[in-house]
Amino acid sequence: MTTYDPRRVGAGLLARLIRLLRRSPLMYLADSGIWTYRGDEDLKLALADLAADHQNFIDRAETILVDDELELPQSAFPLSFTGWHDVDLGFLLGRLTADLAERQREIAKIVEEADLAASHDGVTAGRAAELIREVRAAIDGHLDLLAQQQARLAGKATTAGPVTAG
């Protein structure tokens, strides 16, 4: 008979969170040192800040696992990301936003599972639930920031007007 172990469940939830955040296109852009066209430095800085937030959450989740002497998850980027060379971040912004929204839906599922595990008084599960709820709230703000960036870029394109041959 298998017994319910909230510590192991909490560790599994943290591993899912780590993989979900680490394997994202946003983290690929940050980790790969990929070259981007000169241009919108505000967008580059915003994306760098979001990636730093995600790395902070990954580090905190890994710290919980290490403190509890649990295994750290391994992950790698999908091969499809390697095609993003000489990338225009304005073009990728829509993809990054859609991807983050999908990850937000996955995190909402993880939050429900984490809250259930935490209700069984597991310390690891409780710490996991707290961190995962914090990640969900941060991603809400990240999506708002990306929407603002998209609106700003759209406004910039509109005010630039049409290009005429001279």
C-alpha positions in Angstrom: 0.0 0.0 0.0 1.4 3.4 -1.0 0.9 6.2 1.5 0.4 9.8 0.7 3.6 11.8 1.2 3.0 15.6 1.0 6.8 16.1 1.0 7.1 14.1 -2.2 4.0 15.7 -3.7 5.5 19.2 -2.9 8.7 18.2 -4.5 6.9 17.0 -7.6 5.0 20.3 -7.9 8.2 22.3 -7.5 9.8 20.2 -10.2 6.9 20.9 -12.5 7.2 24.6 -11.8 10.9 24.6 -12.4 10.5 22.8 -15.8 7.6 25.0 -16.8 9.5 28.2 -16.1 12.9 27.0 -17.3 11.8 25.6 -20.7 10.1 28.8 -21.8 11.0 30.8 -24.9 11.7 33.8 -22.6 14.3 31.9 -20.7 15.8 30.6 -23.9 16.3 34.2 -25.1 17.9 35.1 -21.8 20.1 32.0 -21.6 21.2 31.7 -25.2 22.7 35.1 -25.5 20.9 35.3 -28.8 21.6 38.4 -30.9 18.7 40.7 -31.6 18.3 43.7 -33.9 19.2 47.1 -32.6 16.1 49.0 -31.7 13.7 48.9 -28.9 15.8 48.9 -25.7 12.7 49.3 -23.5 11.4 46.0 -24.8 14.8 44.3 -24.3 15.0 45.6 -20.7 11.4 44.5 -20.0 12.1 41.0 -21.3 15.4 40.8 -19.3 13.5 41.8 -16.1 10.9 39.1 -16.7 13.6 36.5 -17.3 15.3 37.6 -14.1 12.1 37.2 -12.2 11.6 33.7 -13.6 15.2 32.8 -12.8 14.6 34.0 -9.2 11.6 31.8 -8.9 13.5 28.8 -10.3 16.3 29.5 -7.8 13.9 29.7 -4.9 12.2 26.5 -5.9 15.5 24.7 -6.2 16.5 26.0 -2.8 13.4 24.4 -1.2 14.3 21.1 -2.9 17.9 21.3 -1.7 16.9 22.3 1.8 14.7 19.2 2.0 17.4 17.0 0.4 15.2 16.3 -2.6 16.3 15.8 -6.2 16.6 18.8 -8.6 14.8 18.4 -11.9 16.7 18.4 -15.2 15.4 20.1 -18.3 16.5 21.3 -21.7 15.0 23.7 -24.2 13.0 22.4 -27.1 14.9 22.1 -30.3 12.4 24.3 -32.0 13.8 27.4 -30.2 17.2 27.1 -31.9 15.7 28.6 -35.1 15.4 32.0 -33.4 18.5 33.7 -34.8 18.7 37.4 -35.9 15.4 37.7 -34.1 13.2 40.8 -34.0 11.8 41.0 -30.5 8.8 43.0 -31.7 7.9 40.1 -33.9 8.5 37.6 -31.1 6.5 39.6 -28.5 3.2 38.0 -29.6 4.7 34.5 -29.3 6.2 35.2 -25.9 2.9 36.6 -24.7 0.9 33.6 -25.9 3.4 31.2 -24.5 3.4 33.0 -21.1 -0.5 32.9 -21.1 -0.3 29.1 -21.7 2.2 28.7 -18.8 -0.1 30.8 -16.6 -2.9 28.3 -17.2 -0.6 25.4 -16.3 0.5 27.2 -13.2 -3.1 27.7 -12.2 -3.5 23.9 -12.3 -0.3 23.5 -10.2 -1.7 26.0 -7.6 -4.8 23.9 -7.1 -2.7 20.7 -6.6 -0.2 22.6 -4.3 -3.0 23.9 -2.1 -4.4 20.4 -1.7 -1.0 19.0 -0.8 -0.4 21.9 1.6 -3.7 21.2 3.4 -2.2 17.8 4.5 0.4 19.8 6.5 3.4 18.9 4.5 6.2 21.5 5.0 7.6 21.1 1.5 4.1 21.2 0.1 3.3 24.3 2.1 6.4 26.1 0.9 5.7 24.9 -2.6 2.2 26.2 -2.5 3.3 29.6 -1.2 5.9 30.0 -4.0 3.6 28.8 -6.7 0.9 31.3 -5.7 3.6 34.0 -5.8 4.6 32.9 -9.3 1.0 33.0 -10.5 0.6 36.5 -9.2 3.9 37.6 -10.8 2.9 36.2 -14.1 -0.3 38.1 -14.1 1.8 41.3 -13.8 4.2 40.0 -16.5 1.3 39.5 -18.9 0.1 43.0 -18.2 3.6 44.4 -18.9 3.8 42.4 -22.2 0.4 43.8 -23.2 1.7 47.3 -22.5 4.8 46.7 -24.5 2.6 45.4 -27.4 0.4 48.5 -27.2 3.4 50.8 -27.1 5.0 49.1 -30.2 1.7 49.3 -32.0 1.3 53.0 -31.2 4.9 53.6 -32.3 4.2 51.9 -35.6 1.0 53.9 -36.1 2.7 57.3 -35.4 5.6 56.4 -37.8 3.2 56.6 -40.7 3.5 55.0 -44.1 6.9 54.9 -45.9 6.8 56.8 -49.2 9.2 56.4 -52.1 11.1 59.6 -52.7 
